[in-house]
Amino acid sequence: MARTAGLLRRLKRFLFPEKFTCVCCGEELYEDSYVCPRCRACLPVNGGYLCSKCGRAMREQAPVCLECKAAMPSYHKARSAFRYEGEIVRLVKRFKTGARYLAAFFADSMLPLLAEAFADTDFLLPVPMTARARRRRGYNQSQLLAEALSARAGIPAEAGVLVKTRDTAAQKELSRRERAENLRGSFRVHERTKCRGKNILIVDDVMTTGATADAAALALLRAGARKVCLLTAASVPDARPRGESEG
């Protein structure tokens, strides 16, 4: 009997990994959640002082972060559910390397922000990948997030509106000028009529430099979008040391 029960537990965990064990520590859950209470209290929620434009966490109160002050993004505003640090880094990496079910966990965490900050959204738009990149990974994690949010909020997700025309180098180590050059012409609006006069919410897993969302938003605005915003599962906090002047 005990052996049968153990087999059933392993089968359930394999078939239904979400809401059976905590996605952080692996402990069995006894509530309708993805994270146990202990781990939930430790997750780096993106709160406190936030940049009014890109939504990244800042160490001190200021109108905007250094990135936005140096070059204001094309999108109207952005928000993130978590800071990209600690346990969230590990969960995002799992999400990108096969743990598709984590889209549900992140979507549940992003949903309150969607209702609070982007209630006028006409449709959700995942950041696209090239066909080559999608074949290499097997799926587009941004599209999984958009679809999960769409199912929860009742707002359509339009994956075919924007396409990525070429693969680009990683942005993190590039200068601001190099980022712009790296992304120049990499996005093309495939269905312009769907953009005209619409409030579009770009959905992505992580905002690092923000350059990708900026380039995508610029293409959408040029196609006639009324407003373009960004919602991500996590964002890299402002790196300015505490007490450093913005100059």
C-alpha positions in Angstrom: 0.0 0.0 0.0 2.8 2.4 1.0 4.6 1.6 -2.3 1.5 2.3 -4.3 0.9 5.6 -2.5 4.5 6.6 -3.2 4.1 5.8 -6.9 0.9 7.8 -7.1 2.7 10.8 -5.5 5.6 10.7 -7.9 3.1 10.3 -10.8 1.1 13.3 -9.6 4.3 15.4 -9.2 5.4 14.5 -12.7 2.0 15.3 -14.3 1.0 18.2 -12.2 4.2 19.8 -10.8 2.6 23.2 -10.2 0.6 23.7 -6.9 1.8 20.3 -5.6 5.3 21.3 -4.4 6.7 24.7 -3.7 8.5 26.0 -6.9 11.2 27.4 -4.7 12.1 24.8 -2.0 10.2 21.7 -3.2 8.2 21.2 0.0 4.7 19.8 -0.4 2.0 22.4 -0.5 -1.3 22.3 1.4 -2.9 25.4 -0.1 -3.8 26.6 -3.6 -0.5 28.3 -4.3 2.8 27.9 -6.1 5.0 28.9 -3.2 5.0 27.9 0.4 4.5 30.7 3.0 8.1 30.6 4.1 9.5 31.1 0.6 6.8 33.6 -0.3 8.0 35.9 2.5 11.5 35.8 1.0 10.7 36.6 -2.6 12.1 39.9 -3.8 8.8 41.7 -4.6 9.4 44.8 -6.7 8.3 47.4 -4.2 9.6 50.5 -2.4 11.0 53.4 -4.5 10.3 52.7 -8.2 11.2 54.6 -11.3 8.0 56.3 -12.6 9.0 55.4 -16.2 10.6 51.9 -16.3 9.3 50.7 -12.9 12.7 49.3 -11.7 13.5 49.4 -8.0 15.7 52.3 -6.9 17.6 52.7 -3.6 16.4 56.3 -3.1 13.4 58.3 -4.1 13.8 60.1 -7.4 11.5 60.9 -10.4 13.3 58.4 -12.7 16.3 56.0 -12.6 19.7 56.8 -14.2 18.9 54.7 -17.3 15.7 56.6 -18.1 17.3 60.0 -17.2 20.0 59.3 -19.8 17.7 58.2 -22.5 13.9 58.2 -21.9 12.3 55.0 -23.3 9.7 55.1 -26.1 7.2 53.1 -24.0 4.8 55.0 -21.8 5.6 53.1 -18.6 6.7 49.7 -17.3 6.1 47.7 -14.2 7.5 44.4 -12.9 6.3 41.9 -10.3 9.7 41.0 -8.9 13.2 42.3 -8.7 15.6 40.2 -10.7 17.7 38.8 -7.8 17.9 35.9 -5.4 15.4 33.1 -5.9 13.7 34.9 -8.8 16.9 34.6 -10.9 16.8 30.8 -10.4 13.1 30.6 -11.2 13.5 32.6 -14.4 16.4 30.5 -15.6 14.3 27.3 -14.9 11.4 28.9 -16.8 13.7 29.6 -19.8 15.2 26.1 -19.8 12.2 23.8 -19.8 9.9 24.6 -16.8 7.1 25.9 -18.9 4.6 25.5 -16.0 6.3 28.4 -14.2 4.4 30.7 -16.7 1.4 30.2 -14.4 3.3 31.2 -11.3 4.7 34.4 -12.9 1.4 35.3 -14.6 -0.4 35.0 -11.2 2.2 37.4 -9.8 1.9 39.8 -12.7 -1.9 39.9 -12.8 -2.5 42.5 -10.0 -0.2 44.9 -11.8 -2.1 44.4 -15.0 -5.3 45.3 -13.3 -3.8 48.2 -11.4 -1.6 49.9 -13.9 -2.7 48.8 -17.3 -6.5 48.5 -17.1 -7.0 50.3 -20.5 -5.0 47.6 -22.4 -6.5 46.5 -25.7 -4.2 43.5 -26.2 -1.1 41.8 -24.8 1.9 41.4 -27.1 4.8 39.0 -26.2 8.3 40.0 -27.2 8.9 37.9 -30.3 11.8 35.6 -31.0 13.3 34.7 -34.4 12.3 31.2 -35.8 15.9 30.1 -35.2 15.9 31.1 -31.5 12.5 29.6 -30.9 13.6 26.2 -32.4 16.7 26.3 -30.2 14.7 26.9 -27.0 11.6 25.0 -28.1 9.2 27.8 -27.1 8.9 31.5 -26.5 8.7 32.1 -22.7 7.3 35.6 -23.3 4.4 34.2 -25.4 3.7 31.6 -22.6 3.4 34.5 -20.1 1.2 36.5 -22.4 -1.1 33.6 -23.0 -1.3 32.8 -19.3 -2.1 36.5 -18.5 -4.7 36.5 -21.3 -6.5 33.5 -19.9 -6.6 35.2 -16.4 -7.5 38.8 -17.4 -9.7 38.1 -20.5 -7.5 40.4 -22.6 -6.5 39.0 -26.0 -2.8 38.1 -26.7 -1.6 38.9 -30.2 1.6 37.0 -30.9 1.6 37.7 -34.7 1.5 41.5 -34.6 5.3 42.0 -34.1 8.1 39.9 -35.5 11.8 39.8 -34.8 13.7 39.9 -38.1 17.1 38.8 -36.9 19.0 37.5 -33.8 20.8 40.1 -31.8 23.7 40.0 -29.4 23.1 40.0 -25.6 22.5 43.6 -24.4 23.8 43.6 -20.9 27.5 44.2 -21.6 26.9 46.8 -24.4 27.0 50.6 -24.1 23.8 52.6 -24.7 24.9 53.4 -28.2 25.9 49.8 -28.9 22.5 48.6 -27.7 20.7 50.9 -30.1 22.8 49.8 -33.0 22.4 46.1 -32.0 18.6 46.4 -32.1 18.3 48.7 -35.0 15.8 47.2 -37.5 15.4 44.0 -35.5 11.6 44.4 -35.0 8.9 44.7 -37.7 5.2 45.2 -37.3 3.5 42.5 -39.3 -0.1 43.6 -38.7 -0.2 47.4 -38.7 -4.0 47.7 -38.8 -4.2 46.0 -35.4 -2.0 48.6 -33.8 -3.7 51.8 -34.9 -5.2 53.7 -32.0 -4.6 50.8 -29.6 -3.2 50.6 -26.1 -0.7 47.8 -26.3 1.0 46.0 -23.4 4.3 44.3 -24.2 4.8 41.2 -22.0 8.3 39.8 -21.2 10.1 37.7 -18.6 12.9 40.1 -17.5 13.8 43.7 -18.2 17.5 44.1 -18.0 18.6 47.2 -19.9 15.1 48.0 -21.3 16.5 48.4 -24.8 14.6 45.5 -26.3 11.2 46.9 -25.0 12.2 50.4 -26.2 12.9 49.2 -29.7 9.7 47.1 -29.8 7.6 50.1 -28.5 9.1 52.4 -31.1 8.1 50.1 -33.9 4.6 49.8 -32.6 4.2 53.5 -32.1 5.4 54.2 -35.6 2.7 51.7 -36.8 0.0 53.9 -35.2 -0.3 52.5 -31.6 -1.9 55.1 -29.2 0.1 53.9 -26.2 2.7 51.2 -25.5 3.5 49.9 -22.0 5.6 47.0 -20.6 4.9 44.4 -18.0 7.6 41.9 -17.0 7.9 39.2 -14.4 11.1 40.8 -13.1 13.4 43.7 -13.7 17.0 44.4 -12.8 17.1 47.0 -10.1 18.8 50.4 -10.5 22.5 49.8 -9.8 23.3 53.3 -8.5 25.0 53.0 -5.0 23.0 54.4 -2.1 23.6 58.1 -1.6 25.2 58.7 -5.0 24.0 61.8 -6.7 22.3 61.7 -10.0 24.3 64.8 -11.1 
